[in-house]
Amino acid sequence: MIRLRPTLTTLALLALTGPVAAQERLFKNFSEVQVTGAVTTAASAQSHALIITNSDYSHPGITDLPVTANDAQAVRRLFTGMGYPETNIALIENAPKEDLKRAIFDFTARLDTESTVVIYYSGHGISFQGDSRNYIVPVDLDPEVTGGAKQLRERMFKDRAVNFNDDVLGTIKLAGPKGVVVFYDACRNSPVAGDDATKAVGTEASFVPAKIQGTAMFYSARAGETSLAALDGEADANLSVYTRVLVSKLAENPTMRLSDLHAVVQSDVSRLARERAGGHRQQPVFEDELDYSRSDHNEFCLATVDVDGTARCTGRDEILRADLGVSVQPVAITDTGAVPGTAGVVAGGKADTERLYWDSVKDSDDPREVQSYLDLYPQGFFAPIARLRIGKMAEAAAAEQAARDQTAAEAAFWNSVKDMDDAEMVRLYIRQYPDGQFRPLAEARIAQLETAAVSAQQAAAVQAYSAAQSTDTQAAYQTYLMQHPAGEFASAARQHLSRMQALYQPSWCRGAAALNATERAICDNYELGRLDQQLNEAFVTARARGRTDNADQAGWRTGQRDACGANPACVAQVTAARVAWLQNAGFAAPQVPSSRYPACARADGPWQVQGVSTGDWLNVRASGSGSAKAVGALAFNDTGVTVHGCQNDGWCRISHGCVTGWAFGQYLGRGGTRQAATFTGSYHVTDHPMTEMLNVRAGPGTDFAVVGELAPDATAVEVGDCQKVKGWKLRWCTVRHASGAAGWAYGQYLANQWGQKPQ
C-alpha cells in the first residue's frame, strides 16, 4: 500500500545479479504475474487492498465482462507479491448491491489510523452530467428506467447503482487511514446502451474527474473515452489493457512513486490504444489529493524498499540492486554496457536530498511551500520550474480574486429567482451565468418545476378520463380527447367511442335513404342511439299489448322528435319522455310473476374447482362413477363448493347452491378466489316475456333440471362464466342472484350494461 512510515530495518529483496534491462513484455494472463523488483515485504504489514470486480451481470441489457475477473486475480497476485498480508486483501466478486456495501463495511472494520488502503475496481462504471461522483454498476442493476423527466430518470438510475465516492470511499474514510489510492479501471458514461469491446455501459460522455481530499485517484480513461478490454489481434490476452500495463510496471518496480507510476502507465496505455486498437484514444488520468504531511519523507508509493535503514520509494527509471545494497541503479542499459545514472539523482547525496525536497513541494497549492525550495536551492536543478510554478499560482490567485469579485452579483441574481415557480425565470440565471456555481441547483429546480407541471397535467388527464367513465357520455369522452389528444388514455377513449358507436348506431343510419337533421344527430351520437334502441324495445312491447300502433309512433316521430332538428339535448329529452310513456304512463305495468322455487343454499364452502379448462365445465353426477348420469355442472372457476366426503376411488359427494351429487376429487381444491373469465360481470334479464320467469337449471342445457327462476326484469345478475353448448346459438352462463336463484341460464336472455349478450 502507500508507504508512509519507514519503521523497518530488515531488507527483503529479490536477488538481482547485475544491471537489469527494462521489462518490455506485458503480462497476458494473471497466472504470469510475478513481482521481480526489490521490495521490503515486511514493511507492508499495515497495507490493505480492496479489490472489487463485476464481470457477470444479471440483466441482458448490460454486457458481461469476463476479462475483469482475470484483472482482479492479476491485481491480487501483484499485491501478494508486494508483501501485503493475505488477511489484508479483500476480493469482492460479482456481489449484488447490498452484499457489496456490506462487504465494504466489513473491510473498513479492519482498518485504523495507521492503515493505508489501495482500492481497485474493474467493471462497468458510469457518471452523469453535472455530477462529479463516480458510480459502480452492480451485477444486479436493472438499467431499464422509463417515464418522467431526464433528471428523475437519472435519480432512479443512481439509486440502483453504488455511489463510489460515498458508499466506498466515504465508508473507508471513516476509519481515518493515512492515505487511499484508487485504481478505477472502468469507463464513466451516462447509461446509454453500447456493445463495443469496452467497459462502458454507455456512449454519452459526462465524466468530471473527482478530486477527493486524502486520496490519489488513477482513472483508466479521460472524460468521454472508453477503457479497452482488449487489443486487436491478441486473442490469447486475458487481461484488460490498463490492468496489463499497471501490473507489469509494478511487478518490475513495485516501489515506484505514484506520480512516476502514472507517467509510465499513461504513456504505454495511450500508445497501445493508438497503435494496436485502430487509433483508439485512451489516456489515463491521475488526481493526487494525498496529504503529504502524513508521510515521513514526502513521497508516496504502494510499497517501499529499505535503503541504509530508511524505507523509501524509487523513480520511474530506478530499481534497487540487492548486491549493491544502498545504490539506486537505472533500468536501461547503454550500448557499451555502462549503467548511466538518473539525471540529478545520486543515492544518499545532496542531489538526491534536493529531489526529495522538490517532490514534497512541487504539487503544493501554497506558493510559500514552493518558495521554500527556492530559498534552500536558489540555483537548484528544479529552480526554473519552481519559479514558473509560483508565477502560475500567482496568476491563478489573481483569477480567483476576480471570480470572487463577481460572486456577490451572481449570488444575488440566483437568490432572486431560485424560489420562483416559473421555469423560464430560473433559466434566465443559466443564460446569464452558463458556467455559474449555482447551475446544478438551477437545473435541479427546473427539472422539479417541469416534473411538477407534467404531474399536474397527468393528474388533470386522469381526472377528465375518470369523469368520462363515470358519466359514460359522448360529450365527456370528446372533451377529454380535445384537452388531451395524446394523453395516456387517448387510445382507450377513441376505442370506446368507436365501440359504442358500432354498438348503438341504428341500422337505418347505414341505409341509402336520405336522413333529416334529427336522424343525423342520432347517428352521430351513441347516447341518442342507445335511447333510440330503448325506444324501439318499449314500442315493440307496448304494441304487442295493444297500447299503441305504427301510426301513433310515426306521428310522434314527425310531430315531436323531428321538431328538435339537430339539437341533441332536445332529441334526448323528448325520446326519454316517449320511452317513459310507453313503459309506464300509457298503460298499467304488467304483473310480474314470482318464482316457484325456493332459494338455493349459499355457496360458501371452502373448496373450488381446479384443473378444468376454461372452455369446459365439471359434471356433477348422480353417483360416484363416470358412467352415472350428469345431474348438474360446475363452472371451471366456481368457488364455495362444500365437500361432504370422498371415496377411495377419488369420487367426492359435494353440494353447491341447488346442485348436489358426486364430482371427481382431482378437480377440486381448497381456495376461495374466483378466477375472472371472459364474460364475468353484472348482467340483467332482457328480451324475455314479461309474464314468464326465466328458468335457471342445474347445468348448461335443457337436459338438466330447473332449480330456480329469474324475474323477466331482474337486474344485478352475477355471471361467473359462459360456455358454448352444442345445438345452441348463444352460450349458457352460470348465474347467481340476490333472490337465491343459482345455476345456469341461457345467454339469449342476458345482457351486460352495454346491452351485449354472451355470443
Sequence and secondary structure as in RCSB ss.txt:
>XXXX:A:sequence
MIRLRPTLTTLALLALTGPVAAQERLFKNFSEVQVTGAVTTAASAQSHALIITNSDYSHPGITDLPVTANDAQAV
RRLFTGMGYPETNIALIENAPKEDLKRAIFDFTARLDTESTVVIYYSGHGISFQGDSRNYIVPVDLDPEVTGGAK
QLRERMFKDRAVNFNDDVLGTIKLAGPKGVVVFYDACRNSPVAGDDATKAVGTEASFVPAKIQGTAMFYSARAGE
TSLAALDGEADANLSVYTRVLVSKLAENPTMRLSDLHAVVQSDVSRLARERAGGHRQQPVFEDELDYSRSDHNEF
CLATVDVDGTARCTGRDEILRADLGVSVQPVAITDTGAVPGTAGVVAGGKADTERLYWDSVKDSDDPREVQSYLD
LYPQGFFAPIARLRIGKMAEAAAAEQAARDQTAAEAAFWNSVKDMDDAEMVRLYIRQYPDGQFRPLAEARIAQLE
TAAVSAQQAAAVQAYSAAQSTDTQAAYQTYLMQHPAGEFASAARQHLSRMQALYQPSWCRGAAALNATERAICDN
YELGRLDQQLNEAFVTARARGRTDNADQAGWRTGQRDACGANPACVAQVTAARVAWLQNAGFAAPQVPSSRYPAC
ARADGPWQVQGVSTGDWLNVRASGSGSAKAVGALAFNDTGVTVHGCQNDGWCRISHGCVTGWAFGQYLGRGGTRQ
AATFTGSYHVTDHPMTEMLNVRAGPGTDFAVVGELAPDATAVEVGDCQKVKGWKLRWCTVRHASGAAGWAYGQYL
ANQWGQKPQ
>XXXX:A:secstr
                 S          SGGG    S   GGGGTTEEEEEEE    SSTTS   HHHHHHHHHH
HHHHHHTT  GGGEEEEES  HHHHHHHHHHHHTT  TT EEEEEEES EEEETTEEEEEE  TT      SS H
HHHHHHHHHHSEEIIIIIIIHHHTT  SEEEEEEES EEES    SSBSBS SEE       TTEEEEESS TT 
  BS  TT TT  S HHHHHHHHHHHH TTBBHHHHHHHHHHHHHHHHHHHTTT     EEEE   GGGSTTS  
BSS EEETTEEE B TTEEE TTTSS EEES   TTS     TT  TTSHHHHHHHHHHHHTT S HHHHHHHHH
H TT TTHHHHHHHHHHHHHHHHHHHHHHHHHHHHHHHHHHHTT S HHHHHHHHHH TT TTHHHHHHHHHHHH
HHHHHHHHHHHHHHHHHHHHHT HHHHHHHHHH TTSTTHHHHHHHHHHHHHHHS GGGGSSS   HHHHHHHH 
HHHHHHHHHHHHHHHHHHHTTS  HHHHHHHIIIIIGGGTT HHHHHHHHHHHHHIIIIITS        SS   
     SEEE S  TT EEEEESSSSTTS EEEEEETT   BEEEEE TTSEEEEEETTEEEEEEGGGEEE     
  TT EEEEE SS TTS EEEESSSSTTS EEEEE TT   EEEEEEE  TT SS EEEEE TTS EEEEEGGGE
E TTS    
